[in-house]
Amino acid sequence: MSTSTVDGIDGGAFGAGRGEPYGRALANDRGTLSLRSVDGAHGPYRLDVGSWVRSATAADLTVLDGATGPTLDVGCGPGRMVRAAAARSIPALGIDIAPHAVARTRVDGSLALLRSVFGRVPLEGRWQRVLLMDGNVGIGGDPEALLRRCRALLAPLGSIVVEVEADPALEVRSLCTVVDDDGNESEPFPWARIGWVAVEAVARRAGLAIAAHWVASGRHFVRAVPVPSSVADSVPVSAAAPAP
Ligand SMILES: C[S@@+](CC[C@H](N)C(=O)[O-])C[C@H]1O[C@@H](n2cnc3c(N)ncnc32)[C@H](O)[C@@H]1O
């Protein structure tokens, strides 16, 4: 799959190129992919594509708690969160640079655009909630730049919900590939992983404060809110409220 025509993308894209493992997994509705760091900065990391193509789980739904206004799912994949939001009468749009993912999201009329988060996004500055699920804070390999970009997409009272890693201090950025169980491997692409404590400093540099941290079915989430540039310090994650 070429991503060169997608606005805002000029490098390798998640799981794309060469053996197209991500496209194959979505086409087959199943599979476990491994995220591998090209330089060995971190060990292989398993990604359960099956959970992305199924309906949203109770843990997934916690990220929609309190949401009523426009919700943007960045890197929506086949669209389970867009579907779950719409089912709760929350206006929702998914964006993704993978054509097969966008096509899958649209299958039942759910809204998705083939668009990079770093390109032109509709309703810029008016999204009440922006979602970065399933490790999507790794998009582009620079969480600070991604969070700053997502901050720009938010309405003044909006928030970003980020799924982060259980390892609190984890912070890795590297070129990665995705490989499936049959050995089909993608082109390298920049990616990052970040833990639930490490994200606090990164968010602060992006002009955000962590307002909440919670754990659902073993998965960690934080909710980040914009901080006026005049406010120097954010709420420490350890003091953040326990629920979204
Ligand atoms: C780890 S997968 C997450 C899957 C997804 N959340 C789901 O429910 O299936 C990362 C997703 O982010 C997408 N992605 C990668 N770079 C992107 C970008 N710059 N803008 C938007 N989406 C991107 C990939 O195509 C892929 O679908």
The ligand as an ORCA input file, in Angstrom:
! r2SCAN-3c Opt
* xyz 0 1
  C      -2.100      0.259     16.520
  S      -3.190      0.482     15.161
  C      -4.656      0.936     16.042
  C      -5.893      0.304     15.545
  C      -7.202      0.956     15.892
  N      -7.234      1.857     17.001
  C      -8.331     -0.027     15.926
  O      -9.259      0.093     16.715
  O      -8.305     -0.942     15.113
  C      -2.658      2.076     14.539
  C      -3.586      2.727     13.545
  O      -3.159      4.084     13.333
  C      -3.185      4.361     11.953
  N      -2.262      5.482     11.685
  C      -0.911      5.435     11.607
  N      -0.412      6.666     11.362
  C      -1.492      7.524     11.279
  C      -1.620      8.919     11.050
  N      -0.555      9.700     10.826
  N      -2.865      9.460     11.059
  C      -3.960      8.668     11.270
  N      -3.887      7.328     11.480
  C      -2.666      6.759     11.486
  C      -2.790      3.034     11.321
  O      -3.133      2.955      9.966
  C      -3.548      2.052     12.195
  O      -4.852      1.820     11.728
*
